[in-house]
Amino acid sequence: MSQIFHHSTNTLSKLSIFGALFLLAGLLWLVLEVNRSPYVTQEGVAREQPVPFSHQHHVGAFGIDCRYCHTSVEVAASAGIPPTKTCMNCHSQIWSDSPALEPVRESFRTDRSIQWTRVHDLPDFAYFDHSVHVNKGVGCSTCHGRVDQMPLMAQAASLQMEWCLECHRNPARYVRPKAEVFDAAWEPPPNQLEVGARLVQEYGVRPRTSCSACHR
């Protein structure tokens, strides 16, 4: 009986199998890269707001402390969004007739909150406590970036799990003196690993990497 398939069929079959494996690996790599891209994570994307609030102007130029607006950041899981009265503490006297600030004045008159667009929005299945982090020496700019240089607020990091674990697995790279937590311009010293390791011990930093630490 004559041979049905040509000898080259074996070679073609092997090439097809290996080609399919490489194609699947390439597709998996592509999916992972897209998942990490700003298109998905929104990292670096400035969000339009109902009022053009500039952290660069308020924090960078005037030096307003984070805690003036985010009053609960040291004691609660949420940093808190300031009520309109906080804005009006200044803007009843400064730029009080500015058309750009009319939504602020209307909110104050009607007692209806301004509907800000959330920038750092974790999934509902991820738990994060601001007070724990700031009281253990994790600075605002570590997660939120140089807000003092942002005319419009943008997400400074991916907020993905691998980004969180990078810090939890090696906190000495990020922990700073508590006195510098709210200094957006703070830069780590050349010997940060040495200083950080000492602060980790001093502050009793024991970051968890188990699933239940964040997924509760």
N, C-alpha and C positions, 0 to 999 in steps of 0.2 A: 504494500500500500504506500502510495507516494505521500510525502510530507505535506500537511495541510498549510502550516504556517512557515513563513520564511525564517531563516536563522536570525535575521535582524529583529524579529518580533521580541525576543528575550531582552535585547538591549533597549528597545523602545519601551518595553514594560518597566524595566528598572528605572530608566530616565523619567518616565511618567510618575512613578511612585515617589522618587526623590524630589522631582519637580513639585509634586503636590504638597509634600512635606515642607519644602522651602516656601511655597506660596502661603500655606497656612501659618507658618512662623512669621512671614512678612506681614500678613494681615493682622495677626495678633499684636505684633510690634506697632503697627500703624494705629490700631485701636487704642493701645496704651498711650501712645504719644498724643493722639487727639484728645484723650481723656485728661491729659496733663496740660493741654494747651490753654491759652487765655480764652479761646473760643468757648470752651466748656467751663473753665474755672472762673472766668471773668477777672482774672488777675490783671491789674494795671488798667482796668477799664473805669474811667470816671463816670459817675452816675449823675444825671440831671436831677436837680432838686426843685421843689416849688419855690424856694428862696435860694438865691445864689450865695450860699454860705461858704466862706473861704477860711479854712484852717490856717492857711499861710498868712492871711491878714490878722486873724485873731490870736493865733498861737505864736507864729513866727515874728510878726511885727510888734504886737502889743504884749506878748509874753503871758497871755492868759493861761493859767494852770488848767490842766485837764479836768481836775476835780471841781472847778467852778461850774462847769456844765454837767459833767458826768459824776453827779454827787454820790452815787451808790457804789462806785467802782471798788472801794476798799472794804465794803461790808456785805456785798450781795453778789449773786451770780451775774446779774445784769449790770452793765455800767450805767444804764439809765439814759434816757433822752431828755434834755432839759425842757421844762415847761416854758411856754411863751413869756411868762413873767420874767424868767431869767434873761431873755433877750431884751425885754423892755426895761430892765434895770439900767441899761445903757442907752438903748435906742428911744427912750422917751425924751432924751436930751440930745443925743447925737444922731444925725441923719434922720430926724423925726419926721421929715416930710418926703423922704426918698420914695419914689414910685416902686422901686425894687423891693422895699420893705412893707408895702401895703398888705401882703398876706400875713405878716407878723402882727401888724396893728389890728387887722380884721379878726385874727385869732384871739387877740387879747380882748377885743370888744365883745365878741360873741361867745368866748369861753369854749371855742371848738379847736381841738388840737390840729396843728399843721400835719399833713400827711407826708412825712418825709419818706424818701425812697431808701430802704435799707441797703447798706453797702456790704457789710460783713454779715452774711446770713447763713448760719450753719444749718444743716439738715435737722429735722425734728428728732432724729434718732441719735444725735450727737450732743452730749452734755458738756458744757464749758462753764467754769466758774471764774469770773474776773477777780474776785477778792482773793481767792487762793493764790493765783498767779502773782498779782502785784504785791501781796504780803510776803511772798517768797523771793522777791527780787527780780521778777520778770518785768522788764520795762514795756511801756505802751508801744514804743517804736519797734520792739522786737517782733510784734505781730502786725501792728498797723502801719509800720513804715514811718518815714519822715513826714508826718502830717503837717509839720510846720512849714513844709515846702509844697503843699498841695492846695492850689486854688480851688479845685473841686475834689472831694474825697474819692479816692479810688482804693480798691482792694489791693493790698501790697503783697499778698502771698496767696498760694493756691487754696489754702484751708483744707487740703486733702489730708487723709489719715497719715500718709507717709511723711508729710510736713510736720504734723504734730509729734509723731514718733521720733523724728530726728532730734527734737529738743528733749523729749522724755528719756531717750536713751543716753543722751550726753548733755545734761543740763549745765555742766561747768562752762560750756561754750557761750551760754546766754545769760546766766544769772549775773546781776550787777548789784552794787550797793543799794540798799533800800532808799537812801537819800537821792539816788539818781533815777529812780523808777519813772518819774514823770518828766524827766528831761529828754525831750524829743531829739536833741542834738548830741546826746551822749554817745561816745564812741568807745568800744572796748580797748583796753590797753594792750600793748604787745604781749604781755604775759597773762592774757585773759584766762587761759586754761589753769594756770597756777592760782590766780586770784579767785576764779570761779569755783575751783575745787574747794578752796578754803571757805567761801561763802556758802556753798552747798552744805558743808558740815555745820557751819555756824547757824544757818537758817533752818536746819533740819529738813532739807529738801529731799523728799523720797518719791520721785515721780513713778507712777505705775504705768505699766505697759500691757496689762491684762485688758481683755475686751470690756469687762464691766467697769473699768475706770471712766470710760466715756459713753459707752452704750448701756444705758440703765433702763 
